[in-house]
Amino acid sequence: MRVLVTGATRNVGRMVVDELLPAGVDVRALTSRPAAAALPPDVEVYEGFIGRPHTVRDALAGVDAMYLAPYPRTARTVADMARAAGVGRIVALSQFNAAEEAASDPGGWWWYAVEHAVEKTGAEWTMLRPGEFMASTLEWADSIRAEGVVRAPFAKTAHASIDQRDIAAVAAVALLADGHAGRRYLLTGPETFERKALVRKIADAIGRDITFEEMSREEARSHMRGNGSPERVDWYLDLLERSEWDPQPALPTVAEILGRPATSFADWLSRHLDFFTGTKSPA
């Protein structure tokens, strides 16, 4: 079996590669930076980017299953190319609230666009819908090290954040095993925490007081302006605001699929303490 991992040097995609290798399948990685990718020697590396579909064509030859990173502008083209090349199974990274986006905007401007593109191919598909990443807290690392401060909006917003390695592990199962076709998996961590509670956990772990300074929505919007289109920024802030009164529940999906508990925030944090205390940079 040959599996193509797109976005293979991005956060989740790189972890999908690592999850697939022990299974003994042929792993092919698509990356726009092959020289800097530092992928294992037994991974077949192709230079390309799903945002430029013509660079994907050669990597699809002989592929049985594909992990599709989210890139809505070209998702339909790449998904159709994959199906035409004989790819029979596609596992796509989506987002926890994709269903609500589909209901409010049937045209689909981001996550639903990816899901819709994959569904239309006629291939077996599985959608991975994770919530907030535990790694999102790394955005606070610089200010924690420099000032002992976290500045963020919506202090009481509450999510069951997930370790990206758990997402990758679920992706590998869905790529390799039968029984996952047509499923939309809502993926979370094992516990729901407010943002302020996460800050307290980081403070306890590093043995340092950390102050939480709550930003206004407008301050946050201005701060995030360079991280995406205004529509995406507002969409994200809407999610944060809503989860103050509608916390994201912790679901058992990861444990049910993997046969082990989802990774706790404490375990994730123990592997990333250097970002909050030392010289490692989240970038």
C-alpha positions in Angstrom: 0.0 0.0 0.0 1.2 3.5 -0.8 0.0 6.5 1.1 0.6 10.1 0.0 0.8 12.7 2.8 0.2 16.3 1.5 1.5 19.2 3.6 4.1 16.7 4.9 6.2 19.2 6.7 3.3 21.1 8.3 2.3 20.5 11.9 -0.2 17.6 11.5 1.1 16.3 8.2 4.6 15.7 9.5 3.1 13.7 12.4 1.0 11.6 10.0 4.2 10.6 8.3 5.6 9.4 11.6 2.5 7.5 12.4 2.4 5.7 9.1 6.0 4.5 9.0 5.8 1.8 11.7 2.9 0.3 9.8 5.2 -0.8 7.0 3.5 0.9 4.1 5.1 3.0 1.4 4.9 6.6 2.5 5.2 9.4 0.0 5.5 12.9 1.2 4.5 16.1 -0.7 6.3 19.2 0.5 7.3 22.5 -0.9 10.6 22.4 1.0 12.2 19.0 0.4 15.7 20.1 1.3 14.6 21.4 4.7 12.1 18.7 5.4 14.4 16.4 7.2 12.1 13.5 6.5 13.3 9.9 7.3 15.3 8.3 4.5 12.6 5.6 3.8 10.1 8.3 2.9 9.7 9.0 -0.8 9.7 12.8 -1.1 8.1 14.8 -3.9 8.4 18.6 -4.2 5.0 20.2 -4.5 2.2 22.1 -2.9 -1.5 21.5 -3.1 -2.0 25.2 -3.8 -0.3 24.6 -7.1 -2.1 21.5 -8.4 0.2 20.9 -11.4 3.0 20.1 -8.9 0.9 17.3 -7.3 0.2 15.2 -10.4 3.4 13.1 -10.4 3.1 12.4 -6.6 -0.3 10.8 -7.1 0.9 8.0 -9.4 0.4 4.6 -7.8 -1.1 6.0 -4.6 -3.8 4.1 -2.8 -4.7 6.5 0.0 -4.1 10.2 0.6 -4.0 12.5 3.6 -5.3 15.9 2.4 -4.2 19.0 4.2 -6.8 21.8 4.2 -6.4 24.3 1.3 -9.9 25.2 0.0 -8.9 27.2 -3.0 -7.6 24.1 -4.8 -9.1 21.3 -2.8 -11.6 20.4 -5.5 -8.9 20.2 -8.2 -6.5 18.2 -6.1 -9.2 15.8 -4.9 -10.4 15.2 -8.5 -6.9 14.6 -9.7 -6.4 12.1 -6.9 -9.5 10.2 -7.8 -8.5 10.2 -11.5 -5.1 8.8 -10.6 -6.8 5.9 -8.8 -6.6 7.0 -5.2 -9.4 5.1 -3.5 -9.3 6.6 0.0 -8.9 10.2 1.2 -8.6 11.4 4.8 -9.1 15.2 5.0 -8.3 17.5 7.9 -11.2 19.7 8.6 -12.4 21.5 11.8 -14.8 20.9 14.7 -17.3 23.5 13.5 -17.4 22.6 9.9 -21.0 21.5 10.0 -22.1 24.9 11.3 -20.2 26.6 8.6 -21.9 24.4 6.0 -25.4 25.2 7.5 -24.7 29.0 7.6 -22.9 29.2 4.3 -23.6 26.3 1.9 -21.1 27.7 -0.5 -18.4 27.0 2.1 -15.6 29.4 2.4 -13.0 27.3 4.2 -13.5 23.9 6.0 -16.7 22.9 4.3 -15.1 23.7 0.9 -12.5 21.0 1.6 -15.1 18.5 2.8 -17.4 19.1 -0.1 -14.6 18.7 -2.6 -13.6 15.3 -1.2 -17.1 14.0 -1.0 -17.8 14.8 -4.6 -14.9 12.6 -5.8 -16.7 9.3 -5.1 -13.7 8.0 -3.2 -13.9 6.6 0.3 -13.5 9.5 2.6 -13.1 10.3 6.3 -13.2 13.8 7.7 -11.2 14.7 10.8 -12.8 17.5 12.7 -10.5 18.5 15.6 -11.1 21.3 18.0 -8.5 23.8 19.4 -4.9 22.5 19.3 -3.0 22.3 22.6 -0.1 23.8 20.5 -2.1 27.1 20.3 -0.8 27.9 23.7 2.7 28.2 22.2 1.5 31.6 20.9 1.9 32.8 24.5 5.4 31.5 25.0 7.3 34.6 24.0 5.4 36.9 26.4 5.5 34.3 29.2 9.3 34.1 28.9 9.8 37.9 28.5 7.2 39.3 30.9 5.3 36.5 32.7 2.2 37.7 30.9 -0.5 36.2 28.6 -2.5 38.6 26.6 -5.6 37.1 24.9 -9.3 37.6 24.5 -12.1 35.8 26.2 -10.5 34.5 29.3 -13.5 32.2 30.1 -13.6 30.5 26.7 -13.4 26.8 27.2 -12.1 24.1 24.9 -11.2 20.4 25.1 -7.9 21.1 23.3 -6.2 18.2 21.5 -2.6 17.1 20.9 -1.9 17.2 17.2 -0.2 13.8 17.5 -3.5 12.3 18.4 -5.0 13.8 15.2 -2.2 12.3 13.2 -2.7 8.9 14.9 -6.4 8.9 14.0 -5.5 9.9 10.5 -3.2 7.0 10.1 -5.8 4.6 11.4 -8.4 6.0 8.9 -5.9 5.8 6.1 -4.9 2.2 6.7 -7.9 0.4 8.2 -11.4 -0.3 6.9 -14.5 0.8 8.7 -13.9 4.6 8.7 -15.4 5.5 5.3 -18.1 8.1 5.4 -17.3 9.1 9.0 -16.9 12.6 10.3 -14.8 12.4 13.5 -15.1 15.1 16.1 -11.7 15.0 17.9 -10.9 16.6 21.2 -8.6 16.2 24.2 -9.8 14.4 27.4 -10.6 17.6 29.4 -12.2 20.9 29.0 -10.4 24.0 30.4 -11.0 27.7 30.4 -8.1 29.7 29.0 -7.2 31.1 32.4 -7.0 27.5 33.8 -4.5 26.6 31.0 -2.4 29.6 32.0 -2.4 28.5 35.7 -1.3 25.0 34.6 1.6 26.4 32.6 2.5 28.6 35.6 2.5 25.6 37.9 4.5 23.6 35.5 7.3 26.2 35.1 7.2 27.4 38.7 6.5 31.0 37.8 3.6 33.4 38.3 1.9 34.3 35.0 -0.6 37.2 34.7 -3.6 36.9 32.3 -4.5 40.2 30.7 -7.7 40.0 28.8 -7.8 41.7 25.5 -10.9 43.3 24.1 -12.3 41.8 20.9 -11.1 44.8 18.9 -7.6 44.6 20.4 -7.5 40.9 19.5 -8.8 41.6 16.0 -6.1 44.2 15.4 -3.4 41.9 16.8 -4.5 38.9 14.6 -5.0 41.0 11.4 -1.8 39.7 9.9 -2.7 36.0 10.5 -5.4 35.6 7.9 -8.3 37.3 6.1 -10.7 39.5 8.2 -13.4 36.9 7.6 -11.3 34.1 9.2 -10.2 36.3 12.1 -13.9 37.3 12.9 -14.9 33.7 12.5 -12.3 32.5 15.0 -13.2 35.3 17.5 -16.8 34.4 17.2 -16.0 30.8 18.1 -14.0 32.0 21.1 -16.7 34.3 22.3 -19.4 31.6 22.0 -17.5 29.0 23.9 -17.5 31.3 26.9 -21.2 30.3 27.4 -21.1 27.1 25.4 -17.9 25.2 26.4 -16.6 22.6 24.0 -17.2 19.1 25.5 -14.5 16.5 25.8 -15.5 13.6 23.6 -14.3 9.9 23.7 -13.7 9.7 19.9 -9.9 9.5 20.1 -9.9 6.8 22.7 -12.5 4.8 20.8 -10.4 4.9 17.6 -7.0 4.5 19.1 -7.7 2.2 22.0 -5.9 4.5 24.4 -6.8 7.7 26.2 -6.4 11.0 24.4 -3.3 12.9 25.5 -3.9 15.2 28.5 -2.7 18.8 28.5 -0.4 18.0 31.4 1.3 15.3 29.3 1.5 17.6 26.2 2.9 20.4 28.4 5.6 18.1 29.9 7.0 17.7 26.3 7.0 21.4 25.5 8.2 23.1 28.7 11.3 24.4 26.9 9.2 26.7 24.8 7.9 28.4 27.9 11.2 28.4 29.9 14.1 28.1 27.6 15.4 29.2 24.2 13.1 27.2 21.9 10.9 29.3 19.6 7.4 28.2 18.6 8.3 29.4 15.0 
